[in-house]
Amino acid sequence: MRSGRHGAARPPVGVLIQQDRVDFALFALIIVVALVSMVLTGPGSAVFWLAFVPIIATGVLAFRRMEHLSRLELRDSELL
């Protein structure tokens, strides 16, 4: 329990995504474009392997955005 949240529960992921739909829609678009390029080029192409970079980066950015929104939500609930 070293999270520093003092027992506060995190908001559900769906609530966090609803708060910032545009960012998460852009993250989904980046992943879809990377996957389409992977499907169209095949594993023999350098584009296929380079498409992993935006997929991984987008996953990390989405996770960090959810953590940030979660902290903001918890901070707002503590102020009440």
PDB file as gemmi writes it, atoms N, CA and C in Angstrom:
CRYST1    1.000    1.000    1.000  90.00  90.00  90.00 P 1                      
ATOM      1  N   MET A   1       0.814  -1.190   0.000  1.00  0.00           N  
ATOM      2  CA  MET A   1       0.000   0.000   0.000  1.00  0.00           C  
ATOM      3  C   MET A   1       0.865   1.264   0.000  1.00  0.00           C  
ATOM      4  N   ARG A   2       1.924   1.245  -0.706  1.00  0.00           N  
ATOM      5  CA  ARG A   2       2.806   2.397  -0.749  1.00  0.00           C  
ATOM      6  C   ARG A   2       2.389   3.385  -1.827  1.00  0.00           C  
ATOM      7  N   SER A   3       1.178   3.314  -2.303  1.00  0.00           N  
ATOM      8  CA  SER A   3       0.752   4.141  -3.424  1.00  0.00           C  
ATOM      9  C   SER A   3       0.576   5.600  -3.051  1.00  0.00           C  
ATOM     10  N   GLY A   4       0.420   5.905  -1.756  1.00  0.00           N  
ATOM     11  CA  GLY A   4       0.241   7.284  -1.357  1.00  0.00           C  
ATOM     12  C   GLY A   4      -1.178   7.770  -1.501  1.00  0.00           C  
ATOM     13  N   ARG A   5      -2.100   6.861  -1.821  1.00  0.00           N  
ATOM     14  CA  ARG A   5      -3.478   7.272  -2.047  1.00  0.00           C  
ATOM     15  C   ARG A   5      -4.312   7.168  -0.779  1.00  0.00           C  
ATOM     16  N   HIS A   6      -3.754   6.620   0.272  1.00  0.00           N  
ATOM     17  CA  HIS A   6      -4.420   6.512   1.562  1.00  0.00           C  
ATOM     18  C   HIS A   6      -5.768   5.813   1.471  1.00  0.00           C  
ATOM     19  N   GLY A   7      -5.801   4.729   0.740  1.00  0.00           N  
ATOM     20  CA  GLY A   7      -7.011   3.928   0.671  1.00  0.00           C  
ATOM     21  C   GLY A   7      -8.040   4.393  -0.345  1.00  0.00           C  
ATOM     22  N   ALA A   8      -7.780   5.458  -1.047  1.00  0.00           N  
ATOM     23  CA  ALA A   8      -8.746   5.946  -2.033  1.00  0.00           C  
ATOM     24  C   ALA A   8      -8.745   5.022  -3.245  1.00  0.00           C  
ATOM     25  N   ALA A   9      -9.919   4.733  -3.735  1.00  0.00           N  
ATOM     26  CA  ALA A   9     -10.057   3.863  -4.903  1.00  0.00           C  
ATOM     27  C   ALA A   9      -9.867   4.672  -6.177  1.00  0.00           C  
ATOM     28  N   ARG A  10      -9.266   4.030  -7.162  1.00  0.00           N  
ATOM     29  CA  ARG A  10      -9.100   4.679  -8.456  1.00  0.00           C  
ATOM     30  C   ARG A  10     -10.429   4.711  -9.188  1.00  0.00           C  
ATOM     31  N   PRO A  11     -10.647   5.750  -9.986  1.00  0.00           N  
ATOM     32  CA  PRO A  11     -11.849   5.756 -10.823  1.00  0.00           C  
ATOM     33  C   PRO A  11     -11.729   4.712 -11.934  1.00  0.00           C  
ATOM     34  N   PRO A  12     -12.840   4.180 -12.423  1.00  0.00           N  
ATOM     35  CA  PRO A  12     -12.779   3.200 -13.515  1.00  0.00           C  
ATOM     36  C   PRO A  12     -12.156   3.809 -14.777  1.00  0.00           C  
ATOM     37  N   VAL A  13     -11.544   2.945 -15.574  1.00  0.00           N  
ATOM     38  CA  VAL A  13     -10.871   3.394 -16.793  1.00  0.00           C  
ATOM     39  C   VAL A  13     -11.853   4.060 -17.748  1.00  0.00           C  
ATOM     40  N   GLY A  14     -13.068   3.542 -17.823  1.00  0.00           N  
ATOM     41  CA  GLY A  14     -14.079   4.130 -18.711  1.00  0.00           C  
ATOM     42  C   GLY A  14     -14.387   5.571 -18.354  1.00  0.00           C  
ATOM     43  N   VAL A  15     -14.396   5.876 -17.065  1.00  0.00           N  
ATOM     44  CA  VAL A  15     -14.638   7.251 -16.629  1.00  0.00           C  
ATOM     45  C   VAL A  15     -13.484   8.151 -17.061  1.00  0.00           C  
ATOM     46  N   LEU A  16     -12.269   7.647 -16.938  1.00  0.00           N  
ATOM     47  CA  LEU A  16     -11.096   8.441 -17.329  1.00  0.00           C  
ATOM     48  C   LEU A  16     -11.093   8.699 -18.831  1.00  0.00           C  
ATOM     49  N   ILE A  17     -11.465   7.692 -19.612  1.00  0.00           N  
ATOM     50  CA  ILE A  17     -11.491   7.863 -21.069  1.00  0.00           C  
ATOM     51  C   ILE A  17     -12.583   8.847 -21.467  1.00  0.00           C  
ATOM     52  N   GLN A  18     -13.723   8.822 -20.773  1.00  0.00           N  
ATOM     53  CA  GLN A  18     -14.805   9.763 -21.069  1.00  0.00           C  
ATOM     54  C   GLN A  18     -14.374  11.208 -20.821  1.00  0.00           C  
ATOM     55  N   GLN A  19     -13.485  11.421 -19.866  1.00  0.00           N  
ATOM     56  CA  GLN A  19     -13.032  12.772 -19.550  1.00  0.00           C  
ATOM     57  C   GLN A  19     -12.187  13.367 -20.664  1.00  0.00           C  
ATOM     58  N   ASP A  20     -11.461  12.529 -21.369  1.00  0.00           N  
ATOM     59  CA  ASP A  20     -10.533  13.021 -22.383  1.00  0.00           C  
ATOM     60  C   ASP A  20     -10.656  12.181 -23.653  1.00  0.00           C  
ATOM     61  N   ARG A  21     -11.855  12.189 -24.229  1.00  0.00           N  
ATOM     62  CA  ARG A  21     -12.134  11.340 -25.396  1.00  0.00           C  
ATOM     63  C   ARG A  21     -11.248  11.644 -26.589  1.00  0.00           C  
ATOM     64  N   VAL A  22     -10.946  12.905 -26.819  1.00  0.00           N  
ATOM     65  CA  VAL A  22     -10.170  13.280 -28.006  1.00  0.00           C  
ATOM     66  C   VAL A  22      -8.768  12.680 -27.944  1.00  0.00           C  
ATOM     67  N   ASP A  23      -8.108  12.775 -26.801  1.00  0.00           N  
ATOM     68  CA  ASP A  23      -6.770  12.205 -26.673  1.00  0.00           C  
ATOM     69  C   ASP A  23      -6.780  10.702 -26.918  1.00  0.00           C  
ATOM     70  N   PHE A  24      -7.727  10.009 -26.312  1.00  0.00           N  
ATOM     71  CA  PHE A  24      -7.770   8.558 -26.465  1.00  0.00           C  
ATOM     72  C   PHE A  24      -8.208   8.154 -27.869  1.00  0.00           C  
ATOM     73  N   ALA A  25      -9.014   8.972 -28.526  1.00  0.00           N  
ATOM     74  CA  ALA A  25      -9.370   8.697 -29.926  1.00  0.00           C  
ATOM     75  C   ALA A  25      -8.137   8.844 -30.823  1.00  0.00           C  
ATOM     76  N   LEU A  26      -7.312   9.843 -30.537  1.00  0.00           N  
ATOM     77  CA  LEU A  26      -6.071  10.014 -31.303  1.00  0.00           C  
ATOM     78  C   LEU A  26      -5.102   8.869 -31.041  1.00  0.00           C  
ATOM     79  N   PHE A  27      -5.027   8.410 -29.794  1.00  0.00           N  
ATOM     80  CA  PHE A  27      -4.181   7.251 -29.492  1.00  0.00           C  
ATOM     81  C   PHE A  27      -4.651   6.036 -30.276  1.00  0.00           C  
ATOM     82  N   ALA A  28      -5.956   5.822 -30.327  1.00  0.00           N  
ATOM     83  CA  ALA A  28      -6.504   4.686 -31.067  1.00  0.00           C  
ATOM     84  C   ALA A  28      -6.220   4.826 -32.562  1.00  0.00           C  
ATOM     85  N   LEU A  29      -6.329   6.041 -33.084  1.00  0.00           N  
ATOM     86  CA  LEU A  29      -6.049   6.266 -34.507  1.00  0.00           C  
ATOM     87  C   LEU A  29      -4.594   5.963 -34.841  1.00  0.00           C  
ATOM     88  N   ILE A  30      -3.680   6.364 -33.992  1.00  0.00           N  
ATOM     89  CA  ILE A  30      -2.256   6.081 -34.217  1.00  0.00           C  
ATOM     90  C   ILE A  30      -2.014   4.579 -34.254  1.00  0.00           C  
ATOM     91  N   ILE A  31      -2.617   3.870 -33.318  1.00  0.00           N  
ATOM     92  CA  ILE A  31      -2.426   2.411 -33.286  1.00  0.00           C  
ATOM     93  C   ILE A  31      -3.039   1.750 -34.510  1.00  0.00           C  
ATOM     94  N   VAL A  32      -4.218   2.208 -34.933  1.00  0.00           N  
ATOM     95  CA  VAL A  32      -4.863   1.622 -36.115  1.00  0.00           C  
ATOM     96  C   VAL A  32      -4.029   1.862 -37.364  1.00  0.00           C  
ATOM     97  N   VAL A  33      -3.500   3.062 -37.530  1.00  0.00           N  
ATOM     98  CA  VAL A  33      -2.669   3.363 -38.706  1.00  0.00           C  
ATOM     99  C   VAL A  33      -1.409   2.495 -38.700  1.00  0.00           C  
ATOM    100  N   ALA A  34      -0.799   2.332 -37.529  1.00  0.00           N  
ATOM    101  CA  ALA A  34       0.390   1.486 -37.448  1.00  0.00           C  
ATOM    102  C   ALA A  34       0.046   0.033 -37.776  1.00  0.00           C  
ATOM    103  N   LEU A  35      -1.072  -0.466 -37.265  1.00  0.00           N  
ATOM    104  CA  LEU A  35      -1.462  -1.847 -37.549  1.00  0.00           C  
ATOM    105  C   LEU A  35      -1.800  -2.052 -39.019  1.00  0.00           C  
ATOM    106  N   VAL A  36      -2.466  -1.082 -39.626  1.00  0.00           N  
ATOM    107  CA  VAL A  36      -2.789  -1.193 -41.059  1.00  0.00           C  
ATOM    108  C   VAL A  36      -1.506  -1.215 -41.886  1.00  0.00           C  
ATOM    109  N   SER A  37      -0.554  -0.375 -41.534  1.00  0.00           N  
ATOM    110  CA  SER A  37       0.707  -0.375 -42.284  1.00  0.00           C  
ATOM    111  C   SER A  37       1.444  -1.703 -42.087  1.00  0.00           C  
ATOM    112  N   MET A  38       1.327  -2.285 -40.897  1.00  0.00           N  
ATOM    113  CA  MET A  38       1.958  -3.585 -40.670  1.00  0.00           C  
ATOM    114  C   MET A  38       1.303  -4.671 -41.521  1.00  0.00           C  
ATOM    115  N   VAL A  39      -0.017  -4.644 -41.607  1.00  0.00           N  
ATOM    116  CA  VAL A  39      -0.735  -5.656 -42.381  1.00  0.00           C  
ATOM    117  C   VAL A  39      -0.430  -5.508 -43.870  1.00  0.00           C  
ATOM    118  N   LEU A  40      -0.375  -4.266 -44.342  1.00  0.00           N  
ATOM    119  CA  LEU A  40      -0.159  -4.041 -45.770  1.00  0.00           C  
ATOM    120  C   LEU A  40       1.263  -4.331 -46.221  1.00  0.00           C  
ATOM    121  N   THR A  41       2.248  -4.174 -45.348  1.00  0.00           N  
ATOM    122  CA  THR A  41       3.638  -4.361 -45.771  1.00  0.00           C  
ATOM    123  C   THR A  41       4.156  -5.767 -45.523  1.00  0.00           C  
ATOM    124  N   GLY A  42       3.733  -6.400 -44.445  1.00  0.00           N  
ATOM    125  CA  GLY A  42       4.206  -7.745 -44.143  1.00  0.00           C  
ATOM    126  C   GLY A  42       5.502  -7.726 -43.355  1.00  0.00           C  
ATOM    127  N   PRO A  43       5.834  -8.852 -42.733  1.00  0.00           N  
ATOM    128  CA  PRO A  43       6.987  -8.902 -41.847  1.00  0.00           C  
ATOM    129  C   PRO A  43       8.345  -8.795 -42.540  1.00  0.00           C  
ATOM    130  N   GLY A  44       8.372  -8.839 -43.835  1.00  0.00           N  
ATOM    131  CA  GLY A  44       9.639  -8.715 -44.553  1.00  0.00           C  
ATOM    132  C   GLY A  44      10.075  -7.278 -44.760  1.00  0.00           C  
ATOM    133  N   SER A  45       9.240  -6.335 -44.417  1.00  0.00           N  
ATOM    134  CA  SER A  45       9.525  -4.928 -44.658  1.00  0.00           C  
ATOM    135  C   SER A  45       9.991  -4.237 -43.378  1.00  0.00           C  
ATOM    136  N   ALA A  46      10.806  -3.218 -43.558  1.00  0.00           N  
ATOM    137  CA  ALA A  46      11.273  -2.428 -42.424  1.00  0.00           C  
ATOM    138  C   ALA A  46      10.127  -1.624 -41.813  1.00  0.00           C  
ATOM    139  N   VAL A  47       9.152  -1.255 -42.636  1.00  0.00           N  
ATOM    140  CA  VAL A  47       7.994  -0.504 -42.135  1.00  0.00           C  
ATOM    141  C   VAL A  47       7.238  -1.330 -41.100  1.00  0.00           C  
ATOM    142  N   PHE A  48       7.143  -2.618 -41.334  1.00  0.00           N  
ATOM    143  CA  PHE A  48       6.466  -3.504 -40.391  1.00  0.00           C  
ATOM    144  C   PHE A  48       7.115  -3.418 -39.014  1.00  0.00           C  
ATOM    145  N   TRP A  49       8.425  -3.502 -38.974  1.00  0.00           N  
ATOM    146  CA  TRP A  49       9.131  -3.496 -37.696  1.00  0.00           C  
ATOM    147  C   TRP A  49       9.177  -2.100 -37.079  1.00  0.00           C  
ATOM    148  N   LEU A  50       9.239  -1.069 -37.904  1.00  0.00           N  
ATOM    149  CA  LEU A  50       9.233   0.296 -37.366  1.00  0.00           C  
ATOM    150  C   LEU A  50       7.858   0.692 -36.828  1.00  0.00           C  
ATOM    151  N   ALA A  51       6.814   0.009 -37.267  1.00  0.00           N  
ATOM    152  CA  ALA A  51       5.464   0.318 -36.785  1.00  0.00           C  
ATOM    153  C   ALA A  51       5.283  -0.067 -35.323  1.00  0.00           C  
ATOM    154  N   PHE A  52       6.173  -0.904 -34.791  1.00  0.00           N  
ATOM    155  CA  PHE A  52       6.096  -1.235 -33.372  1.00  0.00           C  
ATOM    156  C   PHE A  52       6.418  -0.032 -32.492  1.00  0.00           C  
ATOM    157  N   VAL A  53       7.242   0.869 -32.987  1.00  0.00           N  
ATOM    158  CA  VAL A  53       7.636   2.042 -32.192  1.00  0.00           C  
ATOM    159  C   VAL A  53       6.427   2.911 -31.831  1.00  0.00           C  
ATOM    160  N   PRO A  54       5.593   3.335 -32.790  1.00  0.00           N  
ATOM    161  CA  PRO A  54       4.435   4.141 -32.384  1.00  0.00           C  
ATOM    162  C   PRO A  54       3.405   3.364 -31.562  1.00  0.00           C  
ATOM    163  N   ILE A  55       3.303   2.057 -31.789  1.00  0.00           N  
ATOM    164  CA  ILE A  55       2.357   1.265 -30.999  1.00  0.00           C  
ATOM    165  C   ILE A  55       2.785   1.245 -29.538  1.00  0.00           C  
ATOM    166  N   ILE A  56       4.051   0.984 -29.293  1.00  0.00           N  
ATOM    167  CA  ILE A  56       4.555   0.949 -27.919  1.00  0.00           C  
ATOM    168  C   ILE A  56       4.500   2.335 -27.295  1.00  0.00           C  
ATOM    169  N   ALA A  57       4.924   3.350 -28.045  1.00  0.00           N  
ATOM    170  CA  ALA A  57       4.916   4.719 -27.517  1.00  0.00           C  
ATOM    171  C   ALA A  57       3.498   5.177 -27.189  1.00  0.00           C  
ATOM    172  N   THR A  58       2.542   4.842 -28.035  1.00  0.00           N  
ATOM    173  CA  THR A  58       1.155   5.227 -27.791  1.00  0.00           C  
ATOM    174  C   THR A  58       0.601   4.503 -26.566  1.00  0.00           C  
ATOM    175  N   GLY A  59       0.957   3.250 -26.394  1.00  0.00           N  
ATOM    176  CA  GLY A  59       0.530   2.526 -25.202  1.00  0.00           C  
ATOM    177  C   GLY A  59       1.060   3.161 -23.932  1.00  0.00           C  
ATOM    178  N   VAL A  60       2.328   3.556 -23.961  1.00  0.00           N  
ATOM    179  CA  VAL A  60       2.926   4.218 -22.803  1.00  0.00           C  
ATOM    180  C   VAL A  60       2.255   5.567 -22.545  1.00  0.00           C  
ATOM    181  N   LEU A  61       2.034   6.341 -23.591  1.00  0.00           N  
ATOM    182  CA  LEU A  61       1.394   7.645 -23.422  1.00  0.00           C  
ATOM    183  C   LEU A  61      -0.035   7.516 -22.903  1.00  0.00           C  
ATOM    184  N   ALA A  62      -0.768   6.516 -23.386  1.00  0.00           N  
ATOM    185  CA  ALA A  62      -2.142   6.310 -22.907  1.00  0.00           C  
ATOM    186  C   ALA A  62      -2.140   5.929 -21.432  1.00  0.00           C  
ATOM    187  N   PHE A  63      -1.213   5.064 -21.041  1.00  0.00           N  
ATOM    188  CA  PHE A  63      -1.120   4.671 -19.637  1.00  0.00           C  
ATOM    189  C   PHE A  63      -0.775   5.868 -18.754  1.00  0.00           C  
ATOM    190  N   ARG A  64       0.182   6.678 -19.192  1.00  0.00           N  
ATOM    191  CA  ARG A  64       0.559   7.853 -18.409  1.00  0.00           C  
ATOM    192  C   ARG A  64      -0.587   8.857 -18.324  1.00  0.00           C  
ATOM    193  N   ARG A  65      -1.347   8.995 -19.407  1.00  0.00           N  
ATOM    194  CA  ARG A  65      -2.488   9.916 -19.397  1.00  0.00           C  
ATOM    195  C   ARG A  65      -3.563   9.428 -18.418  1.00  0.00           C  
ATOM    196  N   MET A  66      -3.808   8.114 -18.400  1.00  0.00           N  
ATOM    197  CA  MET A  66      -4.784   7.576 -17.457  1.00  0.00           C  
ATOM    198  C   MET A  66      -4.327   7.777 -16.014  1.00  0.00           C  
ATOM    199  N   GLU A  67      -3.043   7.588 -15.754  1.00  0.00           N  
ATOM    200  CA  GLU A  67      -2.520   7.813 -14.407  1.00  0.00           C  
ATOM    201  C   GLU A  67      -2.685   9.277 -14.004  1.00  0.00           C  
ATOM    202  N   HIS A  68      -2.400  10.185 -14.922  1.00  0.00           N  
ATOM    203  CA  HIS A  68      -2.531  11.615 -14.634  1.00  0.00           C  
ATOM    204  C   HIS A  68      -3.992  11.979 -14.351  1.00  0.00           C  
ATOM    205  N   LEU A  69      -4.899  11.497 -15.187  1.00  0.00           N  
ATOM    206  CA  LEU A  69      -6.315  11.773 -14.973  1.00  0.00           C  
ATOM    207  C   LEU A  69      -6.815  11.159 -13.669  1.00  0.00           C  
ATOM    208  N   SER A  70      -6.289   9.991 -13.332  1.00  0.00           N  
ATOM    209  CA  SER A  70      -6.670   9.345 -12.077  1.00  0.00           C  
ATOM    210  C   SER A  70      -6.223  10.183 -10.883  1.00  0.00           C  
ATOM    211  N   ARG A  71      -5.000  10.687 -10.939  1.00  0.00           N  
ATOM    212  CA  ARG A  71      -4.509  11.541  -9.846  1.00  0.00           C  
ATOM    213  C   ARG A  71      -5.329  12.809  -9.739  1.00  0.00           C  
ATOM    214  N   LEU A  72      -5.699  13.411 -10.867  1.00  0.00           N  
ATOM    215  CA  LEU A  72      -6.522  14.618 -10.828  1.00  0.00           C  
ATOM    216  C   LEU A  72      -7.893  14.324 -10.220  1.00  0.00           C  
ATOM    217  N   GLU A  73      -8.470  13.187 -10.602  1.00  0.00           N  
ATOM    218  CA  GLU A  73      -9.779  12.804 -10.067  1.00  0.00           C  
ATOM    219  C   GLU A  73      -9.708  12.593  -8.564  1.00  0.00           C  
ATOM    220  N   LEU A  74      -8.662  11.940  -8.102  1.00  0.00           N  
ATOM    221  CA  LEU A  74      -8.517  11.700  -6.670  1.00  0.00           C  
ATOM    222  C   LEU A  74      -8.261  12.996  -5.907  1.00  0.00           C  
ATOM    223  N   ARG A  75      -7.483  13.882  -6.498  1.00  0.00           N  
ATOM    224  CA  ARG A  75      -7.201  15.154  -5.858  1.00  0.00           C  
ATOM    225  C   ARG A  75      -8.488  15.985  -5.747  1.00  0.00           C  
ATOM    226  N   ASP A  76      -9.312  15.955  -6.800  1.00  0.00           N  
ATOM    227  CA  ASP A  76     -10.585  16.698  -6.756  1.00  0.00           C  
ATOM    228  C   ASP A  76     -11.525  16.116  -5.715  1.00  0.00           C  
ATOM    229  N   SER A  77     -11.540  14.788  -5.573  1.00  0.00           N  
ATOM    230  CA  SER A  77     -12.436  14.183  -4.593  1.00  0.00           C  
ATOM    231  C   SER A  77     -11.970  14.445  -3.162  1.00  0.00           C  
ATOM    232  N   GLU A  78     -10.664  14.623  -2.959  1.00  0.00           N  
ATOM    233  CA  GLU A  78     -10.161  14.932  -1.624  1.00  0.00           C  
ATOM    234  C   GLU A  78     -10.484  16.365  -1.216  1.00  0.00           C  
ATOM    235  N   LEU A  79     -10.653  17.242  -2.190  1.00  0.00           N  
ATOM    236  CA  LEU A  79     -10.954  18.630  -1.866  1.00  0.00           C  
ATOM    237  C   LEU A  79     -12.403  18.818  -1.406  1.00  0.00           C  
ATOM    238  N   LEU A  80     -13.268  17.870  -1.743  1.00  0.00           N  
ATOM    239  CA  LEU A  80     -14.682  17.997  -1.367  1.00  0.00           C  
ATOM    240  C   LEU A  80     -14.905  17.885   0.098  1.00  0.00           C  
TER     241      LEU A  80                                                      
END                                                                             
